[in-house]
Amino acid sequence: MLDEFSSKILRTALEVVEAAQDRGIILRILGAVATYLHCRENEQVILFIRSAGRVDGGSMFTDVDFISYSKQRKQIVDLMRELSFDEDRMINTLFGHKRMIFFRDGVKVDIFFDKLEFSHDVFFGSEPGKGRLELDYPTISLTDLLLEKLQIHHINRKDIIDVIAILMTHEVDDSAGKEVIDAGYIGRVLSDDWGFWYDALENLRKVECFVSKFVDEGLIGRDQSEKVLQNIGRLRMAIEGSEKTKNWVKRAKIGVSKPWYRNVEDLST
């Protein structure tokens, strides 16, 4: 069972994405809410998420994140006004070309456009019919959800728990199935970005360490841990085995002697 505030956030997320769908607007859920929606049918995994420390101050979620196409930005603004959301005028004026923030009844809504631009970039496209947002509904695809987590340079415990939950409940394969993580696509993305490649592999190593820790603490079983580790093995093979581009090779020569990730600023108010 979700706590009251998290239930409110989940209802808000689904209300907004369904209203967008009714109006022909491509809008998809990101982050913790997306992870929950992909894993909620597995009670053991939800129990693990709670017991492992994913819950923040008693709440599973703190806000809801969406992504849409910049070609539909005006329609998004009209939609949010129609649904009685207030906007952060300063943030939306300064950064509205790539990110907008709205509020309603204590729930913060963050809407990104075209790509996630944090430690590393995760691209989705800029217009309907030509991007990746149509691959799944109401969330981004599992593949993109995993990339969202693996791009984090300073990955924290909560994001590691989300990665474990995703890998515990889904399969890694070289296909683009709706509930399958497409290892081939991840390998191709990272083969052009050495910094992203480096942080993704480091984060998978950290996930392996936490899996061992959670097994010792009795938070996950051996069978569950084996599935996660097998999936990590498949991901690592795809990432390391993909043919690297000239951009990757050139940046690899510099290595960690220069910053390979972007410092992330918090725009929240």
C-alpha distance (Angstrom), angle and dihedral (degrees) to the residues before:
residue distance angle dihedral
M1 . . .
L2 3.77 . .
D3 3.78 121.5 .
E4 3.81 116.1 -108.2
F5 3.81 96.6 -99.8
S6 3.82 93.5 46.5
S7 3.81 89.9 49.4
K8 3.80 88.2 53.3
I9 3.81 90.9 50.5
L10 3.81 91.6 48.5
R11 3.81 91.9 49.4
T12 3.80 89.5 49.2
A13 3.80 92.3 49.5
L14 3.79 93.3 51.1
E15 3.81 93.1 42.8
V16 3.80 91.9 54.0
V17 3.79 96.7 43.7
E18 3.82 92.1 46.6
A19 3.81 91.7 48.0
A20 3.80 88.6 50.6
Q21 3.80 91.3 49.4
D22 3.82 90.9 51.8
R23 3.81 89.1 54.7
G24 3.80 96.3 46.4
I25 3.82 93.4 -106.4
I26 3.81 116.8 141.4
L27 3.80 105.9 -134.7
R28 3.79 125.9 154.6
I29 3.81 135.7 -172.7
L30 3.82 120.6 -115.6
G31 3.78 138.4 -171.4
A32 3.79 129.2 10.3
V33 3.81 95.2 -5.6
A34 3.82 90.4 52.1
T35 3.81 90.5 49.1
Y36 3.79 90.6 51.4
L37 3.81 93.0 49.0
H38 3.81 90.7 53.1
C39 3.81 93.8 47.2
R40 3.81 106.2 31.2
E41 3.81 95.9 100.0
N42 3.81 89.3 65.8
E43 3.81 106.5 75.8
Q44 3.82 93.0 -171.3
V45 3.79 91.3 57.0
I46 3.81 92.9 47.8
L47 3.79 88.6 50.6
F48 3.82 89.2 50.2
I49 3.82 91.3 50.4
R50 3.80 89.8 54.1
S51 3.79 98.8 41.5
A52 3.83 94.5 44.3
G53 3.78 93.0 60.7
R54 3.81 103.2 -97.4
V55 3.80 90.8 129.2
D56 3.81 112.7 93.3
G57 3.82 113.6 -147.7
G58 3.78 91.0 -27.8
S59 3.81 93.9 -48.4
M60 3.80 123.9 106.8
F61 3.82 91.6 -157.1
T62 3.80 133.3 29.2
D63 3.82 99.3 -171.3
V64 3.79 141.4 -19.9
D65 3.81 127.4 -102.3
F66 3.80 126.4 -158.6
I67 3.78 136.1 179.9
S68 3.79 128.2 -153.1
Y69 3.79 139.9 162.5
S70 3.80 118.9 -81.6
K71 3.81 88.9 -132.9
Q72 3.82 86.8 69.9
R73 3.82 97.9 44.6
K74 3.82 95.1 115.0
Q75 3.80 90.8 49.4
I76 3.82 89.3 50.8
V77 3.81 92.0 52.9
D78 3.81 91.0 48.5
L79 3.79 90.3 48.6
M80 3.79 94.3 51.5
R81 3.79 91.3 49.1
E82 3.79 90.1 48.6
L83 3.82 89.1 53.1
S84 3.83 90.1 52.1
F85 3.80 97.9 -109.6
D86 3.79 120.7 154.0
E87 3.79 117.3 -138.3
D88 3.77 133.3 -137.0
R89 3.79 94.9 -119.7
M90 3.79 96.3 -168.5
I91 3.81 95.4 50.7
N92 3.79 92.8 41.1
T93 3.80 92.2 50.0
L94 3.81 94.0 48.3
F95 3.79 100.4 37.2
G96 3.82 105.1 15.2
H97 3.80 92.1 117.9
K98 3.80 88.6 70.5
R99 3.81 108.0 11.4
M100 3.81 139.5 19.9
I101 3.80 132.6 -172.2
F102 3.79 127.2 -151.1
F103 3.82 135.0 176.5
R104 3.79 136.2 -155.9
D105 3.79 130.0 167.2
G106 3.80 93.0 -16.3
V107 3.82 94.6 -48.9
K108 3.80 117.7 120.7
V109 3.80 117.6 -148.0
D110 3.82 121.1 -163.2
I111 3.81 117.4 -166.7
F112 3.81 120.8 -168.4
F113 3.78 126.7 -168.1
D114 3.81 128.9 -138.3
K115 3.80 97.8 -28.3
L116 3.79 145.3 18.8
E117 3.77 107.7 -115.9
F118 3.79 108.2 -166.6
S119 3.83 129.0 111.2
H120 3.81 85.4 -23.3
D121 3.79 133.7 1.0
V122 3.79 125.0 -96.8
F123 3.81 109.8 -166.9
F124 3.81 126.7 -150.3
G125 3.83 104.2 165.9
S126 3.80 132.2 -103.3
E127 3.79 107.1 -104.7
P128 3.80 140.6 35.3
G129 3.78 116.3 -86.1
K130 3.80 93.6 20.9
G131 3.79 103.4 67.0
R132 3.79 144.2 58.4
L133 3.80 101.3 -98.3
E134 3.80 93.0 89.0
L135 3.82 90.8 61.3
D136 3.80 91.6 87.3
Y137 3.81 143.3 7.8
P138 3.03 140.0 -114.1
T139 3.83 89.0 0.8
I140 3.78 135.3 35.6
S141 3.79 113.3 -90.9
L142 3.79 120.2 -75.3
T143 3.80 88.5 -114.9
D144 3.80 92.4 56.3
L145 3.80 91.1 41.8
L146 3.80 89.7 57.3
L147 3.82 91.2 47.0
E148 3.82 88.0 51.4
K149 3.80 88.4 59.3
L150 3.81 98.4 39.2
Q151 3.82 93.2 53.4
I152 3.82 91.9 65.8
H153 3.80 109.9 108.2
H154 3.81 95.6 -166.6
I155 3.79 94.8 39.6
N156 3.79 113.3 -173.8
R157 3.79 134.8 -151.7
K158 3.81 93.9 -95.5
D159 3.80 93.4 54.5
I160 3.81 91.0 46.1
I161 3.81 89.1 52.8
D162 3.81 89.2 51.2
V163 3.82 90.8 51.8
I164 3.81 90.7 50.1
A165 3.81 91.3 49.0
I166 3.81 91.3 50.9
L167 3.82 93.4 47.7
M168 3.80 91.7 43.8
T169 3.81 93.4 57.3
H170 3.82 104.0 34.6
E171 3.78 141.6 49.7
V172 3.79 128.5 -114.9
D173 3.79 112.9 -138.8
D174 3.81 142.0 143.3
S175 3.78 93.5 -97.3
A176 3.78 138.1 89.7
G177 3.81 97.7 -127.7
K178 3.78 116.1 153.6
E179 3.81 95.7 -112.8
V180 3.81 95.9 30.4
I181 3.81 128.2 93.0
D182 3.81 107.7 -126.8
A183 3.81 104.0 -136.7
G184 3.79 91.9 -179.1
Y185 3.80 92.6 58.8
I186 3.81 91.9 47.3
G187 3.80 89.8 50.6
R188 3.81 91.6 50.6
V189 3.82 93.0 48.8
L190 3.80 93.2 50.3
S191 3.80 93.6 43.3
D192 3.82 89.0 73.2
D193 3.82 98.2 44.8
W194 3.80 117.5 54.7
G195 3.81 94.1 -173.9
F196 3.80 92.9 52.8
W197 3.82 89.4 43.9
Y198 3.81 91.0 52.5
D199 3.81 95.4 48.0
A200 3.81 93.0 43.6
L201 3.81 91.9 55.2
E202 3.82 91.2 44.6
N203 3.79 90.0 51.3
L204 3.79 92.5 49.6
R205 3.80 88.2 52.3
K206 3.82 89.6 51.9
V207 3.81 89.9 49.2
E208 3.82 89.3 54.0
C209 3.82 89.9 52.7
F210 3.80 91.7 50.6
V211 3.81 91.6 47.6
S212 3.82 89.1 56.9
K213 3.80 90.2 46.9
F214 3.81 92.9 49.3
V215 3.81 91.2 49.2
D216 3.82 90.2 52.7
E217 3.81 89.3 49.4
G218 3.79 91.9 50.1
L219 3.80 93.4 -118.3
I220 3.80 94.6 123.0
G221 3.78 131.3 23.3
R222 3.79 129.4 -119.7
D223 3.80 93.2 -105.9
Q224 3.79 91.4 52.0
S225 3.79 92.4 47.4
E226 3.80 91.8 49.0
K227 3.80 91.0 54.0
V228 3.81 91.6 50.6
L229 3.80 92.3 47.7
Q230 3.81 92.2 47.1
N231 3.79 90.0 51.4
I232 3.80 90.6 49.0
G233 3.80 88.5 51.0
R234 3.81 90.8 54.0
L235 3.79 91.1 47.7
R236 3.79 92.3 48.9
M237 3.81 91.6 50.5
A238 3.81 91.0 51.7
I239 3.81 93.2 45.3
E240 3.78 96.5 45.9
G241 3.79 94.6 37.8
S242 3.80 98.3 51.3
E243 3.80 116.6 107.5
K244 3.78 108.1 -104.4
T245 3.80 123.3 -131.5
K246 3.79 126.8 -128.8
N247 3.82 88.4 -103.1
W248 3.80 90.5 56.5
V249 3.82 93.9 46.5
K250 3.80 92.7 47.9
R251 3.82 93.0 50.1
A252 3.81 92.8 43.1
K253 3.80 89.5 63.2
I254 3.81 89.2 62.2
G255 3.81 93.3 46.1
V256 3.79 119.3 169.4
S257 3.81 94.2 -25.6
K258 3.80 86.2 98.1
P259 3.84 128.5 34.2
W260 3.80 110.0 -80.2
Y261 3.82 97.9 -175.6
R262 3.78 137.9 53.3
N263 3.80 121.1 -108.7
V264 3.78 106.8 -122.2
E265 3.80 121.3 -134.2
D266 3.79 121.0 -155.3
L267 3.80 110.2 -126.1
S268 3.79 94.5 -175.5
T269 3.76 118.2 120.6
